[in-house]
Amino acid sequence: MEKVVKSANKEAEQIIEWGELHKIETCFDRAERLKPCPIGETGACCKVCHMGPCRLVGKNAEEEARGVCGATLPTVAARNLVRMIAAGTAAHSDHARDMVLTLLAVANGEAKDFKIKDVKKLYRVAGHLNIEFEGRQANDVAKDVALRFLDDYSRQRGEINYTTRAPLKTQERWRKWGIVPRNIDREIAEAMHRTSIGVDHDPDHLLTHGLRTALADGWGGCMISSDITDILFGTPTPIKAEASFGIFKEDEVNLIVHGHEPTLAEIIVDVVSEPDMIAYAKSKGAKGINLGGMCCTANEVLMRHGIPTAGGFTNQELGIMTGLVDALTVDVQCIMPAIAEISKKFHTKIITTSEKAKIPGAMHIEYDEHRAREVAREVVKTAIDNFPNRKKEGSHITEKFPVIAGFSHEYIEYMQGGRWRGSFRPLNDAIIAGRIRGVVGLAGCDNPRVPSTGLHRFLAVELIKNDVLIVSTGCGSAACGTAGFLTPEMALENAGPGLREVCEAIGIPPILHLGACVDNSRILTMR
């Protein structure tokens, strides 16, 4: 019988095979056992009211099938898609709201463990928002910026602030179709209202609002979050790091930050280097503390501090199965509840930190930006205390790959013209001349129902082979990083002649790591 490949990453596949030998279930096993519902998979199942679920099936379902209320298949499919858009927008934008509130707390002197690290970026953002910044204290400007961003969650009429950052022709097109977001929360709430029973039945009209809700995410929540993260923690510039399960160290405490919100992780980066924490780790028999990342929090600390990453979404259970992770701290989004169960077979402590998200079986240390360092120390100490409990069982991996990460909008502009003549003109000229055929954003979580990370890797290789520059975020970046794709040498080996020439001239990889999934907004502003 032909072996079924579950991951395109050979290190992940090695751990999966080890788990199968030891009868340890992972998302890959569940994906194989739990076949997707063929009706729900096509969007033909309606569950929005008490009369359902209604399954719209049949030979001529698109023309004939209707729900109890009379809703057609196109209407039901549109509703389901719009609800998914609303959920995604809610996730990114709630993350952004927390970043806004943190910036406001810093500006007011209430979050004393943080400070504004990139004043230049603060002033640039203030300029986008038409806030006066010349001759003013940074904290005063930051307060005005935070309050202006909060308007994007409460304004009842008008448009979100960052609409003006889009090209004029794009803005005109949005207004023509009536899809400019008014405020982030309103578009999410209206999406839920319109998709309820008895409200909006026109598929095209529903999808039009889906576009407006999506714009509230990309040009609202995502962009707000990226800008504030840069203001507080520094705008990324290229940095060298490592990726793969080989980042875990057998003789050190391994603490992994996993999730999406960067504020606690940023403080943990400082705390693991504190002399008293290192001394405490040595008192428990460890040689030091090794901090690593998983998923999008990994991208945040990778592109600012060079903290290594163990990969993306489908790697979280596999990381625990190495037997080397002493603590895995999580916040929100993309956290599999299965990690609490699988951790019982090893020694790993799962620590939830967000007031919004708990997992049965995990310990909880709640994060509060007003005492961030205190919380970070408690998390690090928990990992250190667990080091002596480490067992020998596990699939230890030694392979790891170099990564060049941290290509922000500002740095890409700078590297093409320097401090005074920063521009996207050289890149645009290369596209106009045909040396580069275009730029593609590679993003999105990996999926255990197909060879994990395989789609990302296939697209990456095929696109650069055909002279297409890739800008990647989130799990797209993780997939490329754990494959060894995020280096300039990759261009020499795999890129087409036009792209290779441009990469050699500028000194960049053919795949530019732009950060976490909320940093999709960096892709939007690269024009």
ABEGO torsion letter per residue (X at the ends): XBBBBABABAAAAAAAAAAAAAGBBBAAAAAAABBBBAAAAAGABBAABAAOBBBBBEAAAAAABBBAAGBBAAAAAAAAAAAAAAAAAAAAAAAAAAAAAAAAAAAAGABAABBBABAAAAAAAAAAAGBBABGBBAAAAAAAAAAAAAAAAABABEBBAAAAABBAAAAAAAAAAGABBABAAAAAAAAAAAABBGBBABAAAAAAAAAAAAAAAAABAAAAAAAAAAAAAEBBBBBBBBBEAAABBAABBBBBBBEABAAAAAAAAAAAABAAAAAAAAAAGBAEBBBBBBEAAAAAAAAAAGBBBAEBAAAAAAAAAAGABABBBBBBEGBBAAAAAAAAABABBBBBABAABBBBGBBBBBBBAAAAAAAAAAAAAAAAAAAAABBABEBBBABBBBBBBGBBAAAAAAAAAEAAABBAAAAAAAAAAGABAEBBBBBEBBBAABBBGAAAAAAAAAAAAAGBBBBBBEAAAAAAAAAGABBAAAAAAABBAAAAAAAAAAGBBABBBAEBAAAAAAAAABX
